[in-house]
Amino acid sequence: MVTDGVRHSIPLDEILSGGPPKDGIPSIDKPKFVSAAEAKQKLSWLTNDDVGLALTFSGISRFYPFDVLVWHEIVNDMIAGQRVLVTYCPLCYTAIVFDPVVQDERVEFGVSGKLWNSNLLMYDRKTDTLWSQVKAEAVVGEMTGTRLKVTPSDVTRFGIWKEQFPQGEVLTDETGTLRSYGGNPYADSYEGIQTFFPYSGTDSRLGPQDIVLGIVIDGRARAYHDRAVERAGSFIDEFAGKKFSVEWNDELHSVRIFEVQPDGSKVNAAPVIGFWFSWVSSYQDTELFK
C-alpha cells in the first residue's frame, strides 16, 4: 500500500508513540563484555536467576541480560567480524537476533520510539525504514515487505547458561548511558497487572502473556506453548509440508525447534519467542500447539 507517498504494509493509524522519541531509547552501539567468570563480580546486580538472551555465533557464546536490554532494546554487536542485531521488546518479551542485511549491506538499527501492536518498531540507519521486530519484516518505508533473517538464539537464566558456556561473555552495563540496571520498569506488565499499549490480538486459546515460540512457513504461522512442549518432551511435528523436531532442552530450560531435512539432518528453525498476545496480533490465523 502507498499512502501520501509512503509505502506501508500495516495500517498507519495503528502505529503509536511509545513515549520516547526516536533514539530516546538508545541502542547499544559499542557493547562491552566480561567473561562469564567475572560477571558476578563486575555486575553486582546480576544473579543466577536473571533471564537473558543467549547467542552462540561463529563459535562465540554471549549472554545479554534482559536487565540491560530492557533499557536499550537493541544491541548493534560485532561477532567474529560480522555485524549482528540483538533485539528485545520488553512489552512483548520478544527476544530476537537478526542478520541485519539491508540492500546487501549489514547496517546498524535504532529504536524508532514507535510501536505496532505494542511491539518494537525498529528503523535501519541506511534507509530509515520501520521494521516490525516480531514479524522480522519492514512495514513502513522504502524496504516495506523485505524480511530479515532470524539468527537462532535462546532465552534462559544466567546460571543455567554459565554452566553450559563457562568460557562465554556477558554484556555489561557499561553502555555510555546512566540507567537503573538490575531494575525493570515494565514489571507490572509482566505480572499481568496492566498492559501499557493496545494490541489487536485477542485469542482465548492461551493467556495473553503465556510464552510461545512461533515459526512462519510460506505465510502460514504455527506457535508452540513452551509449557506444553516441556510437558510433552521432544516430538516430531509436521507443518506446511515440512517436518520439525520440537525439543525441550533441560540443560538450557528452553524449547528448541529444528527443521528436519530429507537426509535426516536438522537445521535450527530459529523460532521467535514472545508473549502469546504479540504473536497472535501479528499472525491472527496462527495454528497452536498447546
C-alpha positions in Angstrom: 0.0 0.0 0.0 1.0 3.6 -0.6 -0.5 6.4 1.4 0.6 10.0 0.8 3.7 8.7 -0.9 4.6 6.3 2.0 4.9 2.6 1.3 3.5 0.5 4.1 2.1 -3.0 4.9 0.4 -2.2 8.2 -2.3 0.5 8.8 -0.5 3.8 9.5 -3.2 4.7 12.1 -2.2 1.6 14.2 1.3 2.9 14.7 1.5 4.5 18.2 4.2 6.5 20.0 5.8 4.6 22.8 6.6 7.8 24.6 10.3 8.4 24.0 11.3 10.0 20.7 13.4 8.4 18.0 16.6 7.1 19.7 15.1 8.3 23.0 15.7 4.6 24.0 19.4 4.5 23.0 20.7 1.4 21.2 24.0 0.0 22.4 26.4 0.5 19.5 29.7 -0.2 21.2 28.8 -3.1 23.6 31.3 -4.2 26.2 31.6 -7.7 27.6 33.2 -9.5 30.5 33.9 -13.2 30.9 31.2 -15.4 32.5 33.6 -16.0 35.5 34.0 -12.2 36.0 30.3 -11.3 35.5 29.1 -11.9 39.1 31.9 -9.7 40.5 31.7 -6.9 38.0 27.9 -6.8 37.6 26.7 -6.7 41.2 23.0 -6.8 40.3 23.3 -10.0 38.2 22.0 -13.2 39.8 21.9 -16.8 38.6 18.1 -16.4 38.2 18.3 -13.4 35.9 17.0 -14.1 32.4 18.6 -13.0 29.2 19.2 -13.8 25.5 21.8 -16.5 24.8 23.6 -16.5 21.5 26.3 -18.7 20.0 27.6 -17.3 16.7 30.8 -18.3 14.9 31.9 -20.3 18.0 31.5 -17.3 20.4 28.8 -17.6 23.1 27.3 -14.4 24.6 24.7 -13.7 27.2 22.7 -10.4 27.0 20.9 -9.9 30.4 17.4 -8.6 30.0 18.1 -6.2 32.8 20.4 -4.4 30.4 18.4 -4.9 27.2 15.2 -3.6 28.9 16.7 -0.1 28.8 18.1 -0.2 25.3 16.1 -2.8 23.3 18.8 -3.0 20.5 22.4 -4.0 20.5 24.4 -3.5 17.3 27.0 -6.1 18.0 30.0 -7.4 16.1 31.0 -11.1 16.4 33.9 -12.6 14.6 33.9 -9.6 12.3 30.3 -9.8 11.3 27.5 -7.4 12.4 24.7 -9.0 14.4 21.5 -7.3 15.5 20.3 -8.3 19.0 16.8 -7.1 19.9 14.4 -7.2 22.8 11.0 -5.8 23.2 10.1 -5.8 27.0 6.5 -5.1 26.3 6.1 -8.4 24.3 9.0 -10.5 25.7 10.2 -10.9 22.2 14.0 -11.5 22.1 15.2 -12.0 18.6 18.6 -11.9 16.8 18.8 -10.9 13.2 21.2 -10.8 10.3 20.8 -7.0 9.6 21.1 -7.0 5.9 19.6 -4.0 4.1 20.3 -3.5 0.4 23.1 -6.1 0.5 24.8 -4.3 3.4 24.9 -5.1 7.2 23.9 -1.9 8.9 23.0 -0.6 12.3 19.5 -0.4 13.6 17.9 2.0 16.2 14.8 2.3 18.3 12.2 4.4 16.5 10.1 5.2 19.6 7.0 3.8 17.8 5.0 0.7 18.4 2.7 -1.5 16.5 0.5 -3.9 18.5 2.6 -3.0 21.5 5.7 -4.3 19.7 9.0 -2.6 18.9 9.3 -0.8 15.6 13.0 -0.6 14.7 14.5 1.5 12.0 17.6 0.8 9.9 20.2 3.6 9.7 20.6 3.2 5.9 17.1 3.8 4.6 15.2 4.9 7.7 12.6 2.2 7.1 10.5 0.9 10.0 10.7 -2.8 10.8 8.4 -4.9 12.9 10.5 -6.8 15.4 8.1 -9.7 15.9 7.4 -10.1 12.1 11.0 -9.6 11.2 9.8 -7.5 8.3 9.9 -4.0 7.0 6.5 -2.4 7.4 6.8 1.3 6.6 9.2 2.9 4.1 11.4 2.1 1.2 12.1 -1.5 2.2 8.5 -2.5 3.0 7.9 -6.2 2.5 11.5 -7.1 2.9 12.3 -9.7 5.7 15.3 -10.0 7.9 16.8 -13.5 8.5 16.4 -14.6 12.1 19.6 -16.0 13.8 19.0 -18.9 16.3 19.2 -17.9 19.9 17.7 -18.9 23.3 16.1 -17.3 26.3 17.4 -18.7 29.5 18.7 -17.9 33.0 22.3 -16.7 33.6 23.1 -19.6 36.0 22.0 -22.2 33.5 23.8 -20.5 30.6 27.0 -20.1 32.6 27.2 -23.8 33.4 26.8 -24.6 29.7 29.2 -21.9 28.4 31.8 -21.2 31.1 34.0 -19.6 28.5 31.2 -17.3 27.3 30.9 -13.5 27.5 28.3 -11.3 29.2 27.1 -7.9 28.1 27.9 -5.3 30.7 26.2 -2.2 31.9 29.0 0.0 30.5 26.7 1.4 27.9 27.6 5.1 28.0 24.2 5.9 29.5 23.0 6.1 33.1 20.2 3.6 33.8 18.9 1.7 36.8 20.4 -1.6 35.7 19.0 -4.5 37.7 15.5 -3.0 37.7 12.6 -3.5 35.3 10.3 -0.6 34.6 7.8 -3.0 32.9 7.5 -5.4 35.9 3.8 -4.6 36.3 3.1 -5.6 32.7 4.9 -9.0 33.2 2.8 -9.7 36.3 -0.4 -9.1 34.3 -1.3 -6.0 36.3 -1.5 -3.8 33.2 -0.7 -3.7 29.5 0.8 -0.4 28.5 -0.4 -0.2 24.9 -3.3 -1.6 22.9 -3.0 -4.6 20.6 -5.3 -6.3 18.1 -4.7 -10.0 19.0 -7.4 -11.3 21.4 -7.3 -15.1 21.4 -8.5 -17.1 24.4 -6.6 -20.3 23.5 -3.9 -19.0 25.8 -3.4 -16.2 28.3 -2.1 -13.0 26.8 1.3 -13.4 28.5 1.8 -17.1 28.0 5.1 -17.7 26.2 5.1 -19.2 22.8 7.7 -20.0 20.1 6.5 -19.2 16.6 7.5 -20.2 13.1 6.2 -19.0 9.7 6.4 -21.1 6.6 5.1 -19.7 3.2 2.8 -17.3 5.0 1.4 -19.9 7.5 2.1 -19.5 11.2 2.3 -22.0 14.0 3.1 -21.4 17.7 4.2 -23.8 20.4 3.3 -23.1 24.0 6.5 -23.5 26.0 4.9 -25.2 28.9 3.1 -27.7 26.6 6.4 -28.6 25.0 8.0 -29.1 28.4 5.2 -31.5 29.4 5.4 -33.3 26.1 9.2 -33.5 25.8 10.7 -34.0 22.3 8.4 -34.9 19.4 8.2 -34.6 15.6 5.7 -32.2 14.2 4.6 -31.7 10.5 3.6 -28.3 9.4 3.2 -26.6 6.0 4.7 -29.6 4.2 7.8 -29.6 6.4 8.9 -31.8 9.3 10.1 -30.3 12.6 11.8 -31.7 15.7 10.4 -29.8 18.7 12.6 -30.4 21.7 12.6 -29.4 25.4 16.2 -28.7 26.4 16.6 -29.5 30.1 20.1 -28.0 30.2 19.0 -24.6 28.9 15.5 -25.0 30.3 14.1 -23.8 26.9 12.4 -25.0 23.7 14.4 -25.7 20.6 12.8 -26.2 17.2 14.7 -27.8 14.3 13.6 -28.4 10.7 14.3 -32.0 9.7 15.9 -32.3 6.3 15.2 -35.1 3.8 18.5 -36.8 4.8 17.5 -36.7 8.5 19.8 -33.9 9.5 18.4 -31.0 11.5 18.7 -27.2 10.9 17.7 -24.8 13.7 14.3 -23.3 12.7 15.1 -20.0 14.5 11.7 -19.6 16.1 10.5 -16.3 17.6 9.9 -16.3 21.3 7.4 -13.9 22.9 4.1 -13.4 24.7 1.1 -15.0 23.0 -0.7 -11.7 22.5 2.2 -10.3 20.5 2.4 -13.4 18.2 -1.3 -13.7 17.6 -1.6 -10.0 17.0 0.8 -10.3 14.1 -0.4 -13.8 12.9 -4.1 -13.9 13.7 -4.6 -17.2 11.8 -1.8 -19.0 13.6 -2.1 -22.6 14.5 -1.2 -23.5 18.1 0.3 -26.5 19.9 -0.8 -26.4 23.5 
